[in-house]
Amino acid sequence: MAASTKNITSILIKAFIGIACLGLLAQRLYQSYSAENMASVITIFNKHNTLLIVLAGVLMFLNWGIEVYKWGLITQPMEIIPKGKLWQSVWMGVCIGNLTPGRLGEFAGRVLVFKPENRAKGTALHFVNGVTQLVANIVVGCAGLLGFSSLIDKSYFTLMLIAEIIILIAFILFLVRINKIVKWLQNLSFLKKYDFTHLEIEGKLLLRLLFLSTIRYFVFFIQFYLLLIACGVHGNTYHIFGAIAIMYLLLSTIPMISVIEVAIRAFIIVLLFGSFGSNDWELSVASTLLWVINIVLPSVVGYVFLVRNKFTFGTKQRKHDLA
């Protein structure tokens, strides 16, 4: 009976995740496109532009492949997971992340492939891995901000740069002191029921993760550039690169609410790229295509993995492991 109850609970949780994700995805698509705009969308998909969009789609696998490799590196000392399961882990995280502000809930999907007793550690490692990506995004973004300050209103430039540098310093200090932070967290009363023993991250590993995060940054940098060209955005390539760097800087540090993420992305892109002579609709399509390629498609596949596998939604250690 207990096993049957667990199976029913698991099915209900999966069903809720699926319905909620599909609802949110449908809502975002509805917000992005209306009936009268569909004709404009079709004109984008000529032979040349479709090739650029397909290439951006192919790069999605490199984008997430680097993330899968990073995830395997940081979790390997805790538990060795086959490569296929790592892909499932990352894409299930993308799926569940749609349900939470700022995609903070990704960890809930990622840690399901680990043994229940390792999920608390996996959660901590997920956030460390995420911070390495944010550091890479902010460093390159600040360089773009300094190099292309003319793209930002002067009254906001100094404030934005100071805010980003403060965030960057905070993240770097977090990574440098991560092992001491973990030990401090173990002493908090509400976390004592979770197992964080032997959770240490070497400096060399952090440097590798930062390097891979930088490479991944330039992959989705190229993805968006290809989509901008496909959607008719033209101008000085040097200036477009600067605008992309600033865009990713803002998207990395502005808190996102899932249901309006597409609208926020489109607004930032229109604000930064409007000076290149493109209309708002072309910029909105480029933004939405990037979201569909990097988020929607992995979310759908991630949900398939979530349904096909049998998971227990918990973090308790097995009794024989505690003996």
HELIX and SHEET records of a PDB file:
HELIX    1   1 ALA A    2  SER A   32  1                                  31    
HELIX    2   2 ALA A   35  ASN A   37  5                                   3    
HELIX    3   3 MET A   38  ILE A   44  1                                   7    
HELIX    4   4 LYS A   47  THR A   75  1                                  29    
HELIX    5   5 LYS A   83  GLY A   97  1                                  15    
HELIX    6   6 PRO A  101  ARG A  103  5                                   3    
HELIX    7   7 GLU A  106  ARG A  110  1                                   5    
HELIX    8   8 VAL A  111  VAL A  113  5                                   3    
HELIX    9   9 PRO A  116  ASN A  118  5                                   3    
HELIX   10  10 ARG A  119  GLY A  147  1                                  29    
HELIX   11  11 SER A  149  LEU A  151  5                                   3    
HELIX   12  12 LYS A  154  VAL A  176  1                                  23    
HELIX   13  13 ILE A  178  GLN A  186  1                                   9    
HELIX   14  14 SER A  189  LEU A  191  5                                   3    
HELIX   15  15 GLY A  203  ALA A  230  1                                  28    
HELIX   16  16 THR A  237  THR A  253  1                                  17    
HELIX   17  17 SER A  258  ILE A  260  5                                   3    
HELIX   18  18 GLU A  261  PHE A  273  1                                  13    
HELIX   19  19 GLY A  274  PHE A  276  5                                   3    
HELIX   20  20 ASP A  280  TRP A  291  1                                  12    
HELIX   21  21 VAL A  292  VAL A  296  3                                   5    
HELIX   22  22 LEU A  297  ARG A  308  1                                  12    
HELIX   23  23 LYS A  319  LEU A  322  1                                   4    
END                                                                             
